[in-house]
Amino acid sequence: MAENTNEVRINTEIRGEPARWLEEWIAKGYVSSYRDAVVCALRALHEEIVEEDIKDGQRRTALRCLGEEVPNNGNGRKRLNFTLNGKAAEYLRELQKRGLVLKTPDAIVQAFRALHKKVVEQELKEIQHKRVLKELGYE
């Protein structure tokens, strides 16, 4: 990894489902490049982790208030070769520091899963919106 804390060099291969998602996102224009996909995916994963941290904090607080003990804590392939910098590099380093991922490829796959979840949720919202418009006679 690069010494600069705001930059991470990535040279990895993505296989299976995450590789198919990547192709789909680029084809649909959700992301403009492999690098863009990884940055978006890391942001989505970071948001997911922050949300989980908040939920965990709320759970721990609730347990303390109740006087309870708080426990301790494919087929496709794509070759990726690029440098992450700024926030994306910070997100990746934070994941590794916290022991949530050991290797950069693991982080990328987890990040792609988080972004894929958000893409699917957005597509479902769009489908529901179209369905409502159709029911109201606007389509």
Secondary structure, 3 states (H helix, E strand, C coil): CCCCCCEEEEEEEEEHHHHHHHHHHHHHCCCCCHHHHHHHHHHHHHHHHHHHHHHHHHHHHHHHHCCCCCCCCCCCEEEEEEEEEHHHHHHHHHHHHCCCCCCHHHHHHHHHHHHHHHHHHHHHHHHHHHHHHHHCCCC
